[in-house]
Amino acid sequence: MLRGRPLADAIEAAEYLRQRFAELCLATLGKAVRFTCSFGVSEWRDGESIDALLKRADIALYSAKKTGRNRVVADDAALAAVGHERTASVVRLAAR
């Protein structure tokens, strides 16, 4: 959580972490293991409960997983209104 920071900063921080994980390589019995990760990002709204904030981030995370993984997805109002059926906008996607 990045208290007092805008959504753009949270997206940037998540993308930084995603890229750092992608750089990791674990050598195992002759085979290299690479890492990927997905992030769902949301911004606190005035009067909102922590549960509502986390729900929107969770919906964005599931959208990231559903649309290909290894990406950062930011929540938007349309996504939160309809639940998991809508796809959030993909903010960053790693080149494969």
C-alpha positions, 0 to 999 in steps of 0.5 A, a space after each residue: 500500500 502506498 498511502 497518499 500516492 496516486 494510482 499511477 504511482 501504484 501502477 509504476 511500483 507494481 510494474 517495477 516489482 513485476 520486472 524485478 521478478 522477471 529478472 530472477 533465475 533459479 538454477 535447478 538440476 540443469 534447468 533454469 526456472 524463471 518467474 512471472 507475477 501479476 498485480 491488480 492495482 486499485 486506488 482508495 476512494 473517499 468513504 470506502 472501506 478497506 474491504 471494498 478497496 481490496 475487492 477492486 484490487 482482487 478483481 483486477 488481479 483476476 483479470 490480469 490472470 485471465 488475460 494472460 498473466 505476467 502483467 499489471 492491471 489497474 481497476 476501473 469503475 466499470 470493472 468493479 460494477 460488473 465484477 469478474 466478467 469485465 476485463 480491466 485495462 492492461 497497464 503493462 505486459 511483458 514481452 514474451 
